[in-house]
């Protein structure tokens, strides 16, 4: 069945991913081997694009943002490295983080490189493009907006909290998320990628601080809704303490739809392999629990989207998606509707 579905993809897929954080870079690293792989893979991608959240205000990214008045480079740097086809050394260099307690301490080389190139070109989006070319990235990376946006939240008591770092600890108290300024716009290239997409994914990633912010950029949600692409929501593996405590896969998608009600998802991808007892105990100490594994009875749809279950776990102490497993499941989702049309 799998090979038959893949054989329908004779012209290549245009694939757009939306989000931020480690989840987006993990998905991209799994998808990149399918880019242009006409002869080596039964399914291949003609184009791969990432639309990345730019509301981060913590760590190295936050320091550069405050000191240089630039967009935060961290999530974009991770995406560039994930898509890199260049030498191991160059990718390792972009990931390198300086030690010590001085002014360089905690900064990553990739962030500083993007900062320098932004000053040279005077254009953050152009700096991202040129950096991707240096790394021979197998895809296009677009900031969700090039406006200097900050994430803000109105809480249930009416108070306002600003800054992604602060908001990431207040999930249960959030009444409404918004960007400041609200009238920010995406790059035309990002909208064109969405319009021409065969597949659009949202997730995995931090719900309120990585997945919702790109959808708040003016015109992005509407463009996704109008696109003829197969739309896939990829659920996180674990809840995040302070941000998504106790939220189920269904509730994750419900919250996405609160901010983008016009988007009709075709599929929700959920892991169904239980984590180890050791991982369960370790994450429980931090207040995190696994999402999507609740016994043998599982829903077939969530919010009208078909649920696709699979063993998506990577090996290792940390609970992470396996890049290749995740990419393969999403690609199968993308091709399934075409199969339904044929039969």
C-alpha positions as CSV (number, residue, x, y, z in Angstrom):
1,X,0.0,0.0,0.0
2,X,2.8,2.4,1.0
3,X,4.8,2.0,-2.2
4,X,1.7,2.3,-4.3
5,X,0.8,5.6,-2.7
6,X,4.3,6.9,-3.1
7,X,4.3,5.9,-6.8
8,X,1.6,8.5,-7.4
9,X,4.1,11.3,-6.7
10,X,5.7,11.6,-10.1
11,X,6.0,15.4,-10.1
12,X,7.2,16.0,-6.6
13,X,5.4,17.7,-3.7
14,X,5.7,21.4,-2.6
15,X,5.9,21.1,1.2
16,X,5.5,24.0,3.7
17,X,6.2,23.6,7.5
18,X,5.1,26.2,10.1
19,X,6.2,26.5,13.7
20,X,9.4,27.0,15.6
21,X,11.7,25.5,18.3
22,X,13.2,22.0,18.3
23,X,10.0,20.4,16.8
24,X,10.2,22.3,13.5
25,X,14.0,21.6,13.0
26,X,13.4,17.9,13.8
27,X,10.7,17.6,11.1
28,X,12.9,19.4,8.6
29,X,15.9,17.2,9.3
30,X,13.6,14.2,8.5
31,X,12.2,15.7,5.3
32,X,15.4,17.0,3.7
33,X,16.5,13.6,2.3
34,X,13.3,13.7,0.2
35,X,14.1,17.0,-1.5
36,X,15.0,16.5,-5.1
37,X,15.4,12.7,-4.6
38,X,13.7,11.7,-7.8
39,X,15.6,8.6,-8.4
40,X,16.6,7.5,-4.9
41,X,13.2,7.8,-3.1
42,X,9.7,6.6,-4.1
43,X,8.4,10.0,-2.9
44,X,10.2,13.3,-3.3
45,X,9.8,16.9,-2.6
46,X,10.1,19.5,-5.3
47,X,10.3,22.4,-2.8
48,X,10.5,22.5,1.0
49,X,9.8,25.7,2.9
50,X,9.8,26.6,6.6
51,X,7.8,29.6,8.0
52,X,9.4,30.2,11.4
53,X,8.1,32.0,14.5
54,X,10.1,35.2,15.3
55,X,8.7,36.2,18.8
56,X,11.5,34.6,20.9
57,X,13.0,37.0,23.5
58,X,15.1,34.7,25.6
59,X,18.7,33.5,25.7
60,X,21.2,34.4,23.0
61,X,18.4,35.4,20.6
62,X,16.8,37.8,23.2
63,X,20.2,39.4,23.9
64,X,20.9,40.1,20.3
65,X,17.4,41.3,19.7
66,X,17.7,43.9,22.5
67,X,21.3,44.9,21.7
68,X,21.1,45.1,17.9
69,X,17.3,45.6,17.4
70,X,17.2,42.6,15.1
71,X,14.8,39.7,14.8
72,X,15.6,36.7,17.0
73,X,17.8,34.3,15.0
74,X,17.8,31.1,17.2
75,X,14.9,29.1,15.7
76,X,15.9,30.1,12.2
77,X,19.5,29.1,12.8
78,X,18.3,25.6,14.0
79,X,16.2,25.3,10.8
80,X,19.2,26.2,8.6
81,X,21.4,23.6,10.4
82,X,18.6,21.0,10.1
83,X,18.3,21.5,6.4
84,X,22.1,21.8,5.8
85,X,23.7,19.4,3.2
86,X,27.1,20.9,3.8
87,X,30.0,19.5,5.8
88,X,29.6,18.3,9.3
89,X,32.2,20.8,10.5
90,X,30.2,23.8,9.1
91,X,27.0,22.6,10.7
92,X,28.7,22.0,14.0
93,X,30.2,25.5,13.8
94,X,26.8,27.1,13.4
95,X,25.6,25.2,16.5
96,X,28.6,26.1,18.6
97,X,27.8,28.0,21.7
98,X,30.5,30.1,23.4
99,X,31.5,29.3,27.0
100,X,32.3,31.7,29.8
101,X,30.6,34.5,31.6
102,X,31.7,37.4,29.4
103,X,29.8,39.2,26.7
104,X,30.2,36.2,24.3
105,X,29.2,33.6,26.8
106,X,26.0,31.8,25.8
107,X,25.9,33.1,22.3
108,X,25.9,30.7,19.4
109,X,28.1,31.2,16.4
110,X,25.2,30.8,14.1
111,X,23.3,33.6,15.9
112,X,26.3,35.9,15.7
113,X,26.8,35.1,12.0
114,X,23.2,36.0,11.2
115,X,23.5,39.2,13.2
116,X,26.6,40.2,11.3
117,X,25.1,39.4,7.9
118,X,22.0,41.3,8.9
119,X,24.1,44.4,9.6
120,X,26.0,43.9,6.3
121,X,23.0,43.5,4.1
122,X,20.6,45.7,6.1
123,X,17.9,43.0,5.7
124,X,17.3,40.0,8.0
125,X,15.4,38.0,5.4
126,X,18.3,38.4,3.0
127,X,20.7,37.4,5.7
128,X,18.7,34.2,6.3
129,X,18.7,33.5,2.5
130,X,22.5,34.0,2.2
131,X,23.3,32.0,5.3
132,X,21.1,29.1,4.0
133,X,23.1,29.2,0.7
134,X,26.4,29.0,2.7
135,X,25.1,25.9,4.5
136,X,23.7,24.5,1.3
137,X,20.3,24.2,2.9
138,X,17.9,21.9,1.1
139,X,14.9,24.3,1.5
140,X,13.8,27.8,1.9
141,X,13.4,29.5,5.3
142,X,11.2,32.4,5.9
143,X,10.7,34.4,9.1
144,X,6.9,34.5,9.8
145,X,7.3,38.3,9.6
146,X,10.1,40.8,9.3
147,X,8.3,43.2,11.6
148,X,9.7,43.6,15.1
149,X,6.9,41.7,16.8
150,X,6.6,40.8,20.4
151,X,4.2,38.2,21.9
152,X,1.6,39.5,24.4
153,X,-1.2,37.8,26.3
154,X,-4.3,38.9,28.0
155,X,-4.9,36.7,31.1
156,X,-8.1,35.6,32.6
157,X,-7.9,38.3,35.3
158,X,-7.6,41.0,32.6
159,X,-3.9,41.7,33.1
160,X,-1.4,41.8,30.2
161,X,1.8,39.9,30.1
162,X,4.4,40.6,27.4
163,X,7.3,38.5,26.2
164,X,7.5,34.9,25.0
165,X,9.6,33.9,28.0
166,X,7.0,35.0,30.5
167,X,4.0,33.8,28.5
168,X,5.4,30.3,28.2
169,X,4.8,29.8,32.0
170,X,1.1,31.0,32.0
171,X,-0.8,28.6,29.7
172,X,-3.8,28.0,31.9
173,X,-4.3,31.7,32.6
174,X,-4.1,32.9,28.9
175,X,-7.4,34.3,27.7
176,X,-6.0,35.7,24.4
177,X,-2.7,35.8,22.6
178,X,-1.7,38.5,20.2
179,X,1.3,40.1,18.5
180,X,2.5,43.7,19.1
181,X,2.1,45.3,16.6
182,X,-0.9,43.3,15.5
183,X,-0.8,44.8,12.0
184,X,2.3,42.8,10.9
185,X,2.6,41.1,7.5
186,X,4.3,38.0,6.2
187,X,6.9,38.0,3.4
188,X,5.3,37.7,-0.1
189,X,7.5,34.7,-0.7
190,X,6.0,32.9,2.3
191,X,2.5,33.5,1.1
192,X,3.5,32.3,-2.4
193,X,4.9,29.1,-0.8
194,X,1.6,28.5,1.0
195,X,-0.5,29.2,-2.1
196,X,1.5,26.7,-4.1
197,X,1.8,24.0,-1.4
198,X,0.7,20.4,-1.7
199,X,1.2,19.8,2.0
200,X,1.2,22.2,4.9
201,X,2.1,21.1,8.4
202,X,1.8,22.9,11.7
203,X,3.8,21.5,14.6
204,X,5.3,19.9,16.5
205,X,6.4,22.7,18.9
206,X,5.4,24.8,21.9
207,X,1.7,25.5,21.5
208,X,1.5,29.1,22.6
209,X,5.0,30.3,21.8
210,X,5.9,28.5,18.6
211,X,2.7,27.3,16.8
212,X,0.2,30.1,17.5
213,X,2.4,33.2,16.8
214,X,3.0,32.5,13.0
215,X,-0.8,32.1,12.7
216,X,-1.3,35.6,14.2
217,X,0.6,37.3,11.4
218,X,-1.9,39.0,9.2
219,X,-2.9,36.9,6.2
220,X,-1.1,33.7,7.1
221,X,-4.1,31.8,8.5
222,X,-6.3,33.0,5.7
223,X,-3.7,31.9,3.1
224,X,-3.5,28.4,4.7
225,X,-7.3,28.1,4.7
226,X,-7.5,29.0,1.0
227,X,-4.7,26.7,0.0
228,X,-5.6,23.4,-1.7
229,X,-2.9,21.7,0.3
230,X,-3.3,18.7,2.5
231,X,-3.2,20.2,6.0
232,X,-1.6,18.3,8.9
233,X,-1.3,19.1,12.6
234,X,1.5,17.3,14.3
235,X,0.9,16.9,18.0
236,X,3.6,17.2,20.6
237,X,4.9,14.1,22.5
238,X,4.8,15.7,26.0
239,X,3.0,18.5,27.8
240,X,5.1,21.4,28.7
241,X,5.1,22.5,32.4
242,X,3.5,25.9,32.8
243,X,2.4,26.1,29.2
244,X,0.3,23.1,28.3
245,X,-0.2,21.3,31.6
246,X,-2.9,18.6,31.3
247,X,-3.7,19.4,27.6
248,X,-4.7,16.4,25.4
249,X,-4.1,16.1,21.7
250,X,-7.7,17.2,21.1
251,X,-7.2,20.3,23.3
252,X,-4.0,21.3,21.5
253,X,-5.9,21.3,18.2
254,X,-8.9,23.1,19.7
255,X,-6.7,25.9,20.8
256,X,-5.1,26.2,17.3
257,X,-8.6,26.5,15.9
258,X,-9.5,29.2,18.3
259,X,-6.9,31.4,16.7
260,X,-7.3,30.1,13.2
261,X,-10.9,28.8,12.9
262,X,-10.9,29.0,9.1
263,X,-8.3,26.2,8.8
264,X,-9.7,22.7,8.3
265,X,-7.1,20.1,9.1
266,X,-7.2,16.8,7.2
267,X,-5.0,14.9,9.6
268,X,-3.7,15.0,13.1
269,X,-0.5,13.0,13.7
270,X,-0.2,11.5,17.2
271,X,2.5,9.2,18.6
272,X,1.1,6.0,20.2
273,X,4.2,4.4,21.6
274,X,4.5,4.7,25.4
275,X,7.7,6.2,26.7
276,X,9.8,4.1,29.1
277,X,9.2,4.0,32.8
278,X,12.4,5.8,33.4
279,X,11.4,8.6,31.1
280,X,7.9,8.7,32.6
281,X,9.4,9.2,36.1
282,X,12.0,11.7,35.0
283,X,9.5,13.9,33.1
284,X,6.9,13.6,35.9
285,X,9.4,15.2,38.3
286,X,9.3,18.2,35.9
287,X,5.5,18.2,35.7
288,X,5.3,16.8,32.2
289,X,3.2,13.9,31.0
290,X,2.9,12.0,27.7
291,X,0.3,13.1,25.1
292,X,-1.7,10.7,23.0
293,X,-1.3,7.4,24.8
294,X,-4.4,6.6,26.9
295,X,-5.1,2.9,26.6
296,X,-6.3,0.9,23.7
297,X,-9.4,3.0,22.9
298,X,-8.4,6.0,20.8
299,X,-10.5,8.5,18.7
300,X,-10.6,8.2,14.9
301,X,-11.1,12.0,14.5
302,X,-10.3,15.2,16.4
303,X,-12.2,18.3,15.4
304,X,-13.1,16.7,12.1
305,X,-9.5,15.7,11.2
306,X,-8.6,12.0,10.8
307,X,-6.1,10.9,13.5
308,X,-3.0,9.1,12.3
309,X,-1.2,7.1,15.0
310,X,2.3,5.8,14.8
311,X,5.5,4.9,16.7
312,X,7.2,8.3,16.3
313,X,9.7,8.1,19.2
314,X,13.4,8.5,18.8
315,X,15.8,6.5,21.0
316,X,17.6,8.2,23.8
317,X,17.1,9.6,27.2
318,X,15.1,12.7,26.0
319,X,11.6,12.2,24.6
320,X,11.9,13.4,21.0
321,X,10.3,12.7,17.6
322,X,12.3,10.4,15.3
323,X,12.9,12.7,12.3
324,X,12.7,10.0,9.6
325,X,9.7,8.2,11.2
326,X,7.8,11.5,11.5
327,X,8.6,12.6,7.9
328,X,7.4,9.3,6.5
329,X,4.1,9.4,8.4
330,X,3.4,13.0,7.3
331,X,4.2,12.1,3.7
332,X,1.8,9.2,3.8
333,X,-0.9,11.6,5.0
334,X,-0.1,14.0,2.2
335,X,-0.6,11.3,-0.5
336,X,-3.6,9.6,1.0
337,X,-6.3,12.0,-0.4
338,X,-4.9,11.6,-3.9
339,X,-5.4,7.8,-3.5
340,X,-9.0,8.4,-2.5
341,X,-9.6,10.4,-5.6
342,X,-8.1,7.6,-7.8
343,X,-10.4,4.9,-6.4
